[in-house]
Amino acid sequence: MNKKMSYRQAAEQLEEIVAQIENGELGIDELSKKVEEAAELIKMCKDKLRRTDADIEKIMEEIA
């Protein structure tokens, strides 16, 4: 997985994984890999959101 991917790319990839899981397309080994990959994508998205929130708060404090 590309650590430099954008939030949008990560979210789209996560949506693909969820669709595969919901459709029952995956064997147990593949399912395990996809769940791990989804967990990493979720963590990456949360981290990006936290950093963005912190940046916004900093900017708001500077202009206040």
CHARMM internal coordinates of N, CA and C (Angstrom, degrees):
IC EDIT
DIST 1 N 1 CA 1.4457
DIST 1 CA 1 C 1.5277
ANGL 1 N 1 CA 1 C 109.04
DIST 1 C 2 N 1.2993
ANGL 1 CA 1 C 2 N 115.19
DIHE 1 N 1 CA 1 C 2 N 139.75
DIST 2 N 2 CA 1.4589
ANGL 1 C 2 N 2 CA 122.23
DIHE 1 CA 1 C 2 N 2 CA -178.13
DIST 2 CA 2 C 1.5301
ANGL 2 N 2 CA 2 C 110.06
DIHE 1 C 2 N 2 CA 2 C -83.45
DIST 2 C 3 N 1.3278
ANGL 2 CA 2 C 3 N 116.12
DIHE 2 N 2 CA 2 C 3 N 115.19
DIST 3 N 3 CA 1.4694
ANGL 2 C 3 N 3 CA 120.28
DIHE 2 CA 2 C 3 N 3 CA -179.00
DIST 3 CA 3 C 1.5295
ANGL 3 N 3 CA 3 C 111.66
DIHE 2 C 3 N 3 CA 3 C -69.71
DIST 3 C 4 N 1.3357
ANGL 3 CA 3 C 4 N 117.76
DIHE 3 N 3 CA 3 C 4 N -15.63
DIST 4 N 4 CA 1.4641
ANGL 3 C 4 N 4 CA 121.98
DIHE 3 CA 3 C 4 N 4 CA -178.54
DIST 4 CA 4 C 1.5213
ANGL 4 N 4 CA 4 C 112.14
DIHE 3 C 4 N 4 CA 4 C -93.95
DIST 4 C 5 N 1.3258
ANGL 4 CA 4 C 5 N 118.13
DIHE 4 N 4 CA 4 C 5 N 4.85
DIST 5 N 5 CA 1.4602
ANGL 4 C 5 N 5 CA 119.27
DIHE 4 CA 4 C 5 N 5 CA -177.37
DIST 5 CA 5 C 1.5245
ANGL 5 N 5 CA 5 C 109.87
DIHE 4 C 5 N 5 CA 5 C -67.46
DIST 5 C 6 N 1.3125
ANGL 5 CA 5 C 6 N 115.24
DIHE 5 N 5 CA 5 C 6 N 152.85
DIST 6 N 6 CA 1.4532
ANGL 5 C 6 N 6 CA 120.44
DIHE 5 CA 5 C 6 N 6 CA -179.04
DIST 6 CA 6 C 1.5321
ANGL 6 N 6 CA 6 C 110.28
DIHE 5 C 6 N 6 CA 6 C -75.21
DIST 6 C 7 N 1.3061
ANGL 6 CA 6 C 7 N 114.54
DIHE 6 N 6 CA 6 C 7 N 166.03
DIST 7 N 7 CA 1.4615
ANGL 6 C 7 N 7 CA 120.17
DIHE 6 CA 6 C 7 N 7 CA 177.47
DIST 7 CA 7 C 1.5244
ANGL 7 N 7 CA 7 C 109.28
DIHE 6 C 7 N 7 CA 7 C -58.98
DIST 7 C 8 N 1.3167
ANGL 7 CA 7 C 8 N 116.04
DIHE 7 N 7 CA 7 C 8 N -44.54
DIST 8 N 8 CA 1.4662
ANGL 7 C 8 N 8 CA 120.90
DIHE 7 CA 7 C 8 N 8 CA -178.82
DIST 8 CA 8 C 1.5272
ANGL 8 N 8 CA 8 C 110.99
DIHE 7 C 8 N 8 CA 8 C -60.56
DIST 8 C 9 N 1.3266
ANGL 8 CA 8 C 9 N 117.00
DIHE 8 N 8 CA 8 C 9 N -45.01
DIST 9 N 9 CA 1.4630
ANGL 8 C 9 N 9 CA 120.90
DIHE 8 CA 8 C 9 N 9 CA 179.05
DIST 9 CA 9 C 1.5269
ANGL 9 N 9 CA 9 C 110.86
DIHE 8 C 9 N 9 CA 9 C -61.39
DIST 9 C 10 N 1.3245
ANGL 9 CA 9 C 10 N 116.29
DIHE 9 N 9 CA 9 C 10 N -42.99
DIST 10 N 10 CA 1.4611
ANGL 9 C 10 N 10 CA 120.86
DIHE 9 CA 9 C 10 N 10 CA 179.94
DIST 10 CA 10 C 1.5281
ANGL 10 N 10 CA 10 C 110.34
DIHE 9 C 10 N 10 CA 10 C -64.14
DIST 10 C 11 N 1.3245
ANGL 10 CA 10 C 11 N 116.51
DIHE 10 N 10 CA 10 C 11 N -42.46
DIST 11 N 11 CA 1.4613
ANGL 10 C 11 N 11 CA 120.53
DIHE 10 CA 10 C 11 N 11 CA -179.98
DIST 11 CA 11 C 1.5328
ANGL 11 N 11 CA 11 C 110.81
DIHE 10 C 11 N 11 CA 11 C -65.01
DIST 11 C 12 N 1.3321
ANGL 11 CA 11 C 12 N 116.63
DIHE 11 N 11 CA 11 C 12 N -40.72
DIST 12 N 12 CA 1.4656
ANGL 11 C 12 N 12 CA 120.08
DIHE 11 CA 11 C 12 N 12 CA 178.58
DIST 12 CA 12 C 1.5254
ANGL 12 N 12 CA 12 C 111.09
DIHE 11 C 12 N 12 CA 12 C -64.88
DIST 12 C 13 N 1.3206
ANGL 12 CA 12 C 13 N 116.37
DIHE 12 N 12 CA 12 C 13 N -41.27
DIST 13 N 13 CA 1.4598
ANGL 12 C 13 N 13 CA 120.19
DIHE 12 CA 12 C 13 N 13 CA 178.71
DIST 13 CA 13 C 1.5289
ANGL 13 N 13 CA 13 C 110.03
DIHE 12 C 13 N 13 CA 13 C -65.05
DIST 13 C 14 N 1.3095
ANGL 13 CA 13 C 14 N 115.90
DIHE 13 N 13 CA 13 C 14 N -39.49
DIST 14 N 14 CA 1.4606
ANGL 13 C 14 N 14 CA 120.55
DIHE 13 CA 13 C 14 N 14 CA 177.93
DIST 14 CA 14 C 1.5318
ANGL 14 N 14 CA 14 C 110.73
DIHE 13 C 14 N 14 CA 14 C -63.12
DIST 14 C 15 N 1.3232
ANGL 14 CA 14 C 15 N 117.01
DIHE 14 N 14 CA 14 C 15 N -41.15
DIST 15 N 15 CA 1.4611
ANGL 14 C 15 N 15 CA 121.16
DIHE 14 CA 14 C 15 N 15 CA 177.53
DIST 15 CA 15 C 1.5312
ANGL 15 N 15 CA 15 C 110.93
DIHE 14 C 15 N 15 CA 15 C -61.41
DIST 15 C 16 N 1.3275
ANGL 15 CA 15 C 16 N 117.06
DIHE 15 N 15 CA 15 C 16 N -39.91
DIST 16 N 16 CA 1.4594
ANGL 15 C 16 N 16 CA 121.36
DIHE 15 CA 15 C 16 N 16 CA 178.14
DIST 16 CA 16 C 1.5311
ANGL 16 N 16 CA 16 C 111.10
DIHE 15 C 16 N 16 CA 16 C -62.60
DIST 16 C 17 N 1.3284
ANGL 16 CA 16 C 17 N 115.30
DIHE 16 N 16 CA 16 C 17 N -43.42
DIST 17 N 17 CA 1.4673
ANGL 16 C 17 N 17 CA 119.91
DIHE 16 CA 16 C 17 N 17 CA 179.78
DIST 17 CA 17 C 1.5200
ANGL 17 N 17 CA 17 C 110.33
DIHE 16 C 17 N 17 CA 17 C -63.26
DIST 17 C 18 N 1.3194
ANGL 17 CA 17 C 18 N 116.35
DIHE 17 N 17 CA 17 C 18 N -44.78
DIST 18 N 18 CA 1.4701
ANGL 17 C 18 N 18 CA 120.09
DIHE 17 CA 17 C 18 N 18 CA -179.99
DIST 18 CA 18 C 1.5297
ANGL 18 N 18 CA 18 C 110.11
DIHE 17 C 18 N 18 CA 18 C -61.15
DIST 18 C 19 N 1.3283
ANGL 18 CA 18 C 19 N 117.22
DIHE 18 N 18 CA 18 C 19 N -42.32
DIST 19 N 19 CA 1.4675
ANGL 18 C 19 N 19 CA 120.60
DIHE 18 CA 18 C 19 N 19 CA 178.66
DIST 19 CA 19 C 1.5262
ANGL 19 N 19 CA 19 C 110.87
DIHE 18 C 19 N 19 CA 19 C -61.57
DIST 19 C 20 N 1.3187
ANGL 19 CA 19 C 20 N 117.28
DIHE 19 N 19 CA 19 C 20 N -42.03
DIST 20 N 20 CA 1.4640
ANGL 19 C 20 N 20 CA 120.88
DIHE 19 CA 19 C 20 N 20 CA 178.88
DIST 20 CA 20 C 1.5239
ANGL 20 N 20 CA 20 C 111.15
DIHE 19 C 20 N 20 CA 20 C -63.15
DIST 20 C 21 N 1.3210
ANGL 20 CA 20 C 21 N 115.67
DIHE 20 N 20 CA 20 C 21 N -41.44
DIST 21 N 21 CA 1.4653
ANGL 20 C 21 N 21 CA 120.34
DIHE 20 CA 20 C 21 N 21 CA 179.86
DIST 21 CA 21 C 1.5304
ANGL 21 N 21 CA 21 C 109.82
DIHE 20 C 21 N 21 CA 21 C -66.28
DIST 21 C 22 N 1.3284
ANGL 21 CA 21 C 22 N 116.41
DIHE 21 N 21 CA 21 C 22 N -46.01
DIST 22 N 22 CA 1.4623
ANGL 21 C 22 N 22 CA 120.37
DIHE 21 CA 21 C 22 N 22 CA -178.73
DIST 22 CA 22 C 1.5251
ANGL 22 N 22 CA 22 C 112.42
DIHE 21 C 22 N 22 CA 22 C -64.39
DIST 22 C 23 N 1.3277
ANGL 22 CA 22 C 23 N 116.89
DIHE 22 N 22 CA 22 C 23 N -33.12
DIST 23 N 23 CA 1.4647
ANGL 22 C 23 N 23 CA 120.77
DIHE 22 CA 22 C 23 N 23 CA -178.89
DIST 23 CA 23 C 1.5232
ANGL 23 N 23 CA 23 C 112.72
DIHE 22 C 23 N 23 CA 23 C -80.17
DIST 23 C 24 N 1.3109
ANGL 23 CA 23 C 24 N 117.19
DIHE 23 N 23 CA 23 C 24 N -6.82
DIST 24 N 24 CA 1.4574
ANGL 23 C 24 N 24 CA 120.87
DIHE 23 CA 23 C 24 N 24 CA -179.91
DIST 24 CA 24 C 1.5194
ANGL 24 N 24 CA 24 C 112.77
DIHE 23 C 24 N 24 CA 24 C 67.38
DIST 24 C 25 N 1.3402
ANGL 24 CA 24 C 25 N 116.52
DIHE 24 N 24 CA 24 C 25 N 29.51
DIST 25 N 25 CA 1.4588
ANGL 24 C 25 N 25 CA 122.13
DIHE 24 CA 24 C 25 N 25 CA -177.32
DIST 25 CA 25 C 1.5225
ANGL 25 N 25 CA 25 C 113.52
DIHE 24 C 25 N 25 CA 25 C -78.15
DIST 25 C 26 N 1.3136
ANGL 25 CA 25 C 26 N 117.48
DIHE 25 N 25 CA 25 C 26 N -12.22
DIST 26 N 26 CA 1.4512
ANGL 25 C 26 N 26 CA 120.75
DIHE 25 CA 25 C 26 N 26 CA -168.54
DIST 26 CA 26 C 1.5270
ANGL 26 N 26 CA 26 C 112.84
DIHE 25 C 26 N 26 CA 26 C -107.62
DIST 26 C 27 N 1.3232
ANGL 26 CA 26 C 27 N 114.85
DIHE 26 N 26 CA 26 C 27 N 141.07
DIST 27 N 27 CA 1.4519
ANGL 26 C 27 N 27 CA 120.32
DIHE 26 CA 26 C 27 N 27 CA 169.97
DIST 27 CA 27 C 1.5190
ANGL 27 N 27 CA 27 C 108.57
DIHE 26 C 27 N 27 CA 27 C -76.06
DIST 27 C 28 N 1.3013
ANGL 27 CA 27 C 28 N 117.16
DIHE 27 N 27 CA 27 C 28 N 172.13
DIST 28 N 28 CA 1.4665
ANGL 27 C 28 N 28 CA 121.25
DIHE 27 CA 27 C 28 N 28 CA -174.74
DIST 28 CA 28 C 1.5313
ANGL 28 N 28 CA 28 C 112.45
DIHE 27 C 28 N 28 CA 28 C -61.99
DIST 28 C 29 N 1.3403
ANGL 28 CA 28 C 29 N 117.87
DIHE 28 N 28 CA 28 C 29 N -39.41
DIST 29 N 29 CA 1.4646
ANGL 28 C 29 N 29 CA 120.25
DIHE 28 CA 28 C 29 N 29 CA 179.56
DIST 29 CA 29 C 1.5273
ANGL 29 N 29 CA 29 C 111.08
DIHE 28 C 29 N 29 CA 29 C -67.32
DIST 29 C 30 N 1.3252
ANGL 29 CA 29 C 30 N 115.95
DIHE 29 N 29 CA 29 C 30 N -43.61
DIST 30 N 30 CA 1.4567
ANGL 29 C 30 N 30 CA 120.44
DIHE 29 CA 29 C 30 N 30 CA 178.30
DIST 30 CA 30 C 1.5234
ANGL 30 N 30 CA 30 C 110.29
DIHE 29 C 30 N 30 CA 30 C -65.83
DIST 30 C 31 N 1.3135
ANGL 30 CA 30 C 31 N 116.11
DIHE 30 N 30 CA 30 C 31 N -39.59
DIST 31 N 31 CA 1.4603
ANGL 30 C 31 N 31 CA 121.18
DIHE 30 CA 30 C 31 N 31 CA 179.28
DIST 31 CA 31 C 1.5198
ANGL 31 N 31 CA 31 C 110.59
DIHE 30 C 31 N 31 CA 31 C -59.43
DIST 31 C 32 N 1.3089
ANGL 31 CA 31 C 32 N 116.41
DIHE 31 N 31 CA 31 C 32 N -43.90
DIST 32 N 32 CA 1.4562
ANGL 31 C 32 N 32 CA 121.17
DIHE 31 CA 31 C 32 N 32 CA 178.79
DIST 32 CA 32 C 1.5243
ANGL 32 N 32 CA 32 C 111.11
DIHE 31 C 32 N 32 CA 32 C -59.90
DIST 32 C 33 N 1.3278
ANGL 32 CA 32 C 33 N 116.66
DIHE 32 N 32 CA 32 C 33 N -45.23
DIST 33 N 33 CA 1.4717
ANGL 32 C 33 N 33 CA 121.01
DIHE 32 CA 32 C 33 N 33 CA 178.91
DIST 33 CA 33 C 1.5178
ANGL 33 N 33 CA 33 C 110.85
DIHE 32 C 33 N 33 CA 33 C -63.04
DIST 33 C 34 N 1.3231
ANGL 33 CA 33 C 34 N 116.76
DIHE 33 N 33 CA 33 C 34 N -42.79
DIST 34 N 34 CA 1.4673
ANGL 33 C 34 N 34 CA 121.03
DIHE 33 CA 33 C 34 N 34 CA -177.89
DIST 34 CA 34 C 1.5242
ANGL 34 N 34 CA 34 C 111.32
DIHE 33 C 34 N 34 CA 34 C -67.17
DIST 34 C 35 N 1.3233
ANGL 34 CA 34 C 35 N 117.15
DIHE 34 N 34 CA 34 C 35 N -36.55
DIST 35 N 35 CA 1.4656
ANGL 34 C 35 N 35 CA 120.12
DIHE 34 CA 34 C 35 N 35 CA 178.09
DIST 35 CA 35 C 1.5331
ANGL 35 N 35 CA 35 C 109.63
DIHE 34 C 35 N 35 CA 35 C -65.38
DIST 35 C 36 N 1.3261
ANGL 35 CA 35 C 36 N 116.94
DIHE 35 N 35 CA 35 C 36 N -41.97
DIST 36 N 36 CA 1.4673
ANGL 35 C 36 N 36 CA 120.48
DIHE 35 CA 35 C 36 N 36 CA 176.95
DIST 36 CA 36 C 1.5288
ANGL 36 N 36 CA 36 C 110.73
DIHE 35 C 36 N 36 CA 36 C -63.23
DIST 36 C 37 N 1.3172
ANGL 36 CA 36 C 37 N 116.19
DIHE 36 N 36 CA 36 C 37 N -43.89
DIST 37 N 37 CA 1.4621
ANGL 36 C 37 N 37 CA 120.65
DIHE 36 CA 36 C 37 N 37 CA 179.30
DIST 37 CA 37 C 1.5347
ANGL 37 N 37 CA 37 C 110.43
DIHE 36 C 37 N 37 CA 37 C -62.76
DIST 37 C 38 N 1.3281
ANGL 37 CA 37 C 38 N 116.78
DIHE 37 N 37 CA 37 C 38 N -41.76
DIST 38 N 38 CA 1.4608
ANGL 37 C 38 N 38 CA 121.14
DIHE 37 CA 37 C 38 N 38 CA 178.11
DIST 38 CA 38 C 1.5204
ANGL 38 N 38 CA 38 C 110.92
DIHE 37 C 38 N 38 CA 38 C -62.07
DIST 38 C 39 N 1.3230
ANGL 38 CA 38 C 39 N 117.15
DIHE 38 N 38 CA 38 C 39 N -40.97
DIST 39 N 39 CA 1.4669
ANGL 38 C 39 N 39 CA 120.73
DIHE 38 CA 38 C 39 N 39 CA 178.87
DIST 39 CA 39 C 1.5291
ANGL 39 N 39 CA 39 C 110.85
DIHE 38 C 39 N 39 CA 39 C -62.16
DIST 39 C 40 N 1.3279
ANGL 39 CA 39 C 40 N 116.79
DIHE 39 N 39 CA 39 C 40 N -40.38
DIST 40 N 40 CA 1.4670
ANGL 39 C 40 N 40 CA 120.58
DIHE 39 CA 39 C 40 N 40 CA 177.86
DIST 40 CA 40 C 1.5305
ANGL 40 N 40 CA 40 C 110.78
DIHE 39 C 40 N 40 CA 40 C -66.06
DIST 40 C 41 N 1.3192
ANGL 40 CA 40 C 41 N 116.97
DIHE 40 N 40 CA 40 C 41 N -41.34
DIST 41 N 41 CA 1.4608
ANGL 40 C 41 N 41 CA 120.74
DIHE 40 CA 40 C 41 N 41 CA 178.73
DIST 41 CA 41 C 1.5278
ANGL 41 N 41 CA 41 C 111.17
DIHE 40 C 41 N 41 CA 41 C -63.98
DIST 41 C 42 N 1.3190
ANGL 41 CA 41 C 42 N 116.51
DIHE 41 N 41 CA 41 C 42 N -41.80
DIST 42 N 42 CA 1.4666
ANGL 41 C 42 N 42 CA 120.65
DIHE 41 CA 41 C 42 N 42 CA 178.52
DIST 42 CA 42 C 1.5205
ANGL 42 N 42 CA 42 C 110.21
DIHE 41 C 42 N 42 CA 42 C -62.67
DIST 42 C 43 N 1.3206
ANGL 42 CA 42 C 43 N 117.16
DIHE 42 N 42 CA 42 C 43 N -43.50
DIST 43 N 43 CA 1.4675
ANGL 42 C 43 N 43 CA 120.85
DIHE 42 CA 42 C 43 N 43 CA 178.61
DIST 43 CA 43 C 1.5262
ANGL 43 N 43 CA 43 C 110.35
DIHE 42 C 43 N 43 CA 43 C -62.00
DIST 43 C 44 N 1.3310
ANGL 43 CA 43 C 44 N 116.49
DIHE 43 N 43 CA 43 C 44 N -43.73
DIST 44 N 44 CA 1.4603
ANGL 43 C 44 N 44 CA 120.40
DIHE 43 CA 43 C 44 N 44 CA -179.74
DIST 44 CA 44 C 1.5355
ANGL 44 N 44 CA 44 C 110.10
DIHE 43 C 44 N 44 CA 44 C -62.35
DIST 44 C 45 N 1.3189
ANGL 44 CA 44 C 45 N 117.49
DIHE 44 N 44 CA 44 C 45 N -43.30
DIST 45 N 45 CA 1.4604
ANGL 44 C 45 N 45 CA 121.22
DIHE 44 CA 44 C 45 N 45 CA 179.58
DIST 45 CA 45 C 1.5293
ANGL 45 N 45 CA 45 C 110.99
DIHE 44 C 45 N 45 CA 45 C -63.94
DIST 45 C 46 N 1.3310
ANGL 45 CA 45 C 46 N 116.58
DIHE 45 N 45 CA 45 C 46 N -43.91
DIST 46 N 46 CA 1.4664
ANGL 45 C 46 N 46 CA 119.86
DIHE 45 CA 45 C 46 N 46 CA 178.30
DIST 46 CA 46 C 1.5189
ANGL 46 N 46 CA 46 C 111.17
DIHE 45 C 46 N 46 CA 46 C -60.99
DIST 46 C 47 N 1.3347
ANGL 46 CA 46 C 47 N 116.99
DIHE 46 N 46 CA 46 C 47 N -42.56
DIST 47 N 47 CA 1.4606
ANGL 46 C 47 N 47 CA 121.07
DIHE 46 CA 46 C 47 N 47 CA 179.33
DIST 47 CA 47 C 1.5238
ANGL 47 N 47 CA 47 C 110.98
DIHE 46 C 47 N 47 CA 47 C -62.19
DIST 47 C 48 N 1.3279
ANGL 47 CA 47 C 48 N 116.58
DIHE 47 N 47 CA 47 C 48 N -43.05
DIST 48 N 48 CA 1.4662
ANGL 47 C 48 N 48 CA 120.32
DIHE 47 CA 47 C 48 N 48 CA 179.14
DIST 48 CA 48 C 1.5208
ANGL 48 N 48 CA 48 C 110.43
DIHE 47 C 48 N 48 CA 48 C -63.80
DIST 48 C 49 N 1.3250
ANGL 48 CA 48 C 49 N 117.31
DIHE 48 N 48 CA 48 C 49 N -40.67
DIST 49 N 49 CA 1.4602
ANGL 48 C 49 N 49 CA 120.67
DIHE 48 CA 48 C 49 N 49 CA 179.02
DIST 49 CA 49 C 1.5253
ANGL 49 N 49 CA 49 C 111.31
DIHE 48 C 49 N 49 CA 49 C -65.36
DIST 49 C 50 N 1.3371
ANGL 49 CA 49 C 50 N 116.30
DIHE 49 N 49 CA 49 C 50 N -41.34
DIST 50 N 50 CA 1.4777
ANGL 49 C 50 N 50 CA 119.84
DIHE 49 CA 49 C 50 N 50 CA 178.32
DIST 50 CA 50 C 1.5269
ANGL 50 N 50 CA 50 C 111.09
DIHE 49 C 50 N 50 CA 50 C -62.20
DIST 50 C 51 N 1.3367
ANGL 50 CA 50 C 51 N 116.05
DIHE 50 N 50 CA 50 C 51 N -45.09
DIST 51 N 51 CA 1.4677
ANGL 50 C 51 N 51 CA 119.80
DIHE 50 CA 50 C 51 N 51 CA -179.94
DIST 51 CA 51 C 1.5299
ANGL 51 N 51 CA 51 C 111.11
DIHE 50 C 51 N 51 CA 51 C -63.80
DIST 51 C 52 N 1.3135
ANGL 51 CA 51 C 52 N 116.23
DIHE 51 N 51 CA 51 C 52 N -40.87
DIST 52 N 52 CA 1.4611
ANGL 51 C 52 N 52 CA 120.31
DIHE 51 CA 51 C 52 N 52 CA 179.11
DIST 52 CA 52 C 1.5205
ANGL 52 N 52 CA 52 C 110.07
DIHE 51 C 52 N 52 CA 52 C -64.52
DIST 52 C 53 N 1.3100
ANGL 52 CA 52 C 53 N 117.40
DIHE 52 N 52 CA 52 C 53 N -43.17
DIST 53 N 53 CA 1.4576
ANGL 52 C 53 N 53 CA 121.51
DIHE 52 CA 52 C 53 N 53 CA 178.58
DIST 53 CA 53 C 1.5271
ANGL 53 N 53 CA 53 C 110.69
DIHE 52 C 53 N 53 CA 53 C -61.03
DIST 53 C 54 N 1.3237
ANGL 53 CA 53 C 54 N 116.48
DIHE 53 N 53 CA 53 C 54 N -43.17
DIST 54 N 54 CA 1.4682
ANGL 53 C 54 N 54 CA 120.61
DIHE 53 CA 53 C 54 N 54 CA 178.82
DIST 54 CA 54 C 1.5284
ANGL 54 N 54 CA 54 C 110.32
DIHE 53 C 54 N 54 CA 54 C -63.83
DIST 54 C 55 N 1.3292
ANGL 54 CA 54 C 55 N 117.01
DIHE 54 N 54 CA 54 C 55 N -41.23
DIST 55 N 55 CA 1.4725
ANGL 54 C 55 N 55 CA 120.34
DIHE 54 CA 54 C 55 N 55 CA 178.24
DIST 55 CA 55 C 1.5189
ANGL 55 N 55 CA 55 C 111.19
DIHE 54 C 55 N 55 CA 55 C -62.66
DIST 55 C 56 N 1.3222
ANGL 55 CA 55 C 56 N 117.19
DIHE 55 N 55 CA 55 C 56 N -41.73
DIST 56 N 56 CA 1.4645
ANGL 55 C 56 N 56 CA 121.10
DIHE 55 CA 55 C 56 N 56 CA 179.67
DIST 56 CA 56 C 1.5169
ANGL 56 N 56 CA 56 C 110.42
DIHE 55 C 56 N 56 CA 56 C -64.68
DIST 56 C 57 N 1.3266
ANGL 56 CA 56 C 57 N 116.49
DIHE 56 N 56 CA 56 C 57 N -44.57
DIST 57 N 57 CA 1.4698
ANGL 56 C 57 N 57 CA 119.95
DIHE 56 CA 56 C 57 N 57 CA 178.66
DIST 57 CA 57 C 1.5237
ANGL 57 N 57 CA 57 C 110.92
DIHE 56 C 57 N 57 CA 57 C -60.20
DIST 57 C 58 N 1.3236
ANGL 57 CA 57 C 58 N 117.50
DIHE 57 N 57 CA 57 C 58 N -41.43
DIST 58 N 58 CA 1.4556
ANGL 57 C 58 N 58 CA 122.12
DIHE 57 CA 57 C 58 N 58 CA 179.54
DIST 58 CA 58 C 1.5312
ANGL 58 N 58 CA 58 C 110.49
DIHE 57 C 58 N 58 CA 58 C -62.57
DIST 58 C 59 N 1.3122
ANGL 58 CA 58 C 59 N 116.28
DIHE 58 N 58 CA 58 C 59 N -44.75
DIST 59 N 59 CA 1.4580
ANGL 58 C 59 N 59 CA 120.83
DIHE 58 CA 58 C 59 N 59 CA 179.93
DIST 59 CA 59 C 1.5206
ANGL 59 N 59 CA 59 C 110.13
DIHE 58 C 59 N 59 CA 59 C -64.47
DIST 59 C 60 N 1.3260
ANGL 59 CA 59 C 60 N 117.43
DIHE 59 N 59 CA 59 C 60 N -43.22
DIST 60 N 60 CA 1.4608
ANGL 59 C 60 N 60 CA 121.08
DIHE 59 CA 59 C 60 N 60 CA 179.69
DIST 60 CA 60 C 1.5230
ANGL 60 N 60 CA 60 C 111.42
DIHE 59 C 60 N 60 CA 60 C -62.15
DIST 60 C 61 N 1.3214
ANGL 60 CA 60 C 61 N 116.69
DIHE 60 N 60 CA 60 C 61 N -38.55
DIST 61 N 61 CA 1.4677
ANGL 60 C 61 N 61 CA 120.12
DIHE 60 CA 60 C 61 N 61 CA 177.95
DIST 61 CA 61 C 1.5217
ANGL 61 N 61 CA 61 C 110.90
DIHE 60 C 61 N 61 CA 61 C -66.67
DIST 61 C 62 N 1.3339
ANGL 61 CA 61 C 62 N 117.02
DIHE 61 N 61 CA 61 C 62 N -37.57
DIST 62 N 62 CA 1.4604
ANGL 61 C 62 N 62 CA 121.35
DIHE 61 CA 61 C 62 N 62 CA -179.15
DIST 62 CA 62 C 1.5146
ANGL 62 N 62 CA 62 C 112.42
DIHE 61 C 62 N 62 CA 62 C -68.13
DIST 62 C 63 N 1.3372
ANGL 62 CA 62 C 63 N 116.94
DIHE 62 N 62 CA 62 C 63 N -33.98
DIST 63 N 63 CA 1.4705
ANGL 62 C 63 N 63 CA 118.29
DIHE 62 CA 62 C 63 N 63 CA -177.98
DIST 63 CA 63 C 1.5212
ANGL 63 N 63 CA 63 C 112.67
DIHE 62 C 63 N 63 CA 63 C -90.23
DIST 63 C 64 N 1.3174
ANGL 63 CA 63 C 64 N 116.96
DIHE 63 N 63 CA 63 C 64 N -9.67
DIST 64 N 64 CA 1.4741
ANGL 63 C 64 N 64 CA 120.26
DIHE 63 CA 63 C 64 N 64 CA -179.21
DIST 64 CA 64 C 1.4966
ANGL 64 N 64 CA 64 C 111.82
DIHE 63 C 64 N 64 CA 64 C -78.52
END
COOR INIT
IC SEED 1 N 1 CA 1 C
IC BUILD
